[in-house]
């Protein structure tokens, strides 16, 4: 693809590195920003820079946050006895959009995948166990809301083994309204919400 300007070529190259953005789409976006007012481009650049350098992670659940503790963990109206364990922040967003869940979360940061070199120590599993086992902990239920893939099931099995010796905590899994091999973030809100409501207690 030939470009009339090296600056456009550089911008297209950077935009095309984003997932799902090809060279043609990247060119359309670059030309749109070029035609837009300078305030629009400056606001976009500032928002992206702030997102990248100022966002932190919640010290309790490891979700993205603007402060040391995210708005969900800091909300006294949420049910802190229920902890929904998810692989990724995108899953938190997907479940929140259902409006069916009022507990709190724990973000693992991925799933166990030996093929990709991801083991239990690479995930936020120890902090989950510590959170549930801590003296005076409010946690009474851990909901495993992990995509039903081979890696997801392996992760859920490992978590259930780590948590099963905590007598005051019972483990449940979301109902299989999510198809085998499916990803939570792509499930429709009704199916995902029903999966949370109809979760099943995990049998160790």
C-alpha positions, 0 to 999 in steps of 0.5 A: 500500500502506497501512502502520500505521506510518511506520517500517514504511513506511520499512523496506519502502521500503528493502528493496524497493530491493534487486534481486528484492525487491518491496513484498510480500516487503519487507513480509514481511521487515520484519514478520519482523524486527519479530517477531524478537528485538532481537539478531537485528535488531541483528546483521543491521544490524551485519553489513551495516554491516561489509560495506559499510564494512570490505570492501576489494578485493584489490590483486592480483586486485580481488576482494572481500577482508577484507585488502589481499590476498584469501585466494586470492591469499595462498594458496601452495597455489594455482597462481599460474601460472594466472589465471582472468579473470572479469567479476565477483566472483559469477563467482569464487564460482560457479567456486570452488563447482565445486571444479574450479579451483585457480589464481588469479583476476583480476576485471575489474569488468564487461565492455566495453559501448559501449551502457552507456558501459563501455570498456576503461579502465573495467575492470581490464584494464591491471593484468591485462596488467601482472600477466602481463607483469611481470618474474619473473611466475609467470603462464603461462596466462590463462583467459578465463572470461567469459559468452558474451554479445555484450559478453563475447565483445567483452571476450574478443577485446579481452583476447586482442589485448592479451595475445597478444604475451606469449610466455610466456603462452598464452590459453585460453577456457572450453569452451562448455558454457555456452550462448550468451547465458548467465551464469556465475553461473546455470550449474549447478556440473557444467557450469561445472566441466567448462567450466573443465576443458575450456577451449580454447587461444585462437588469435590 
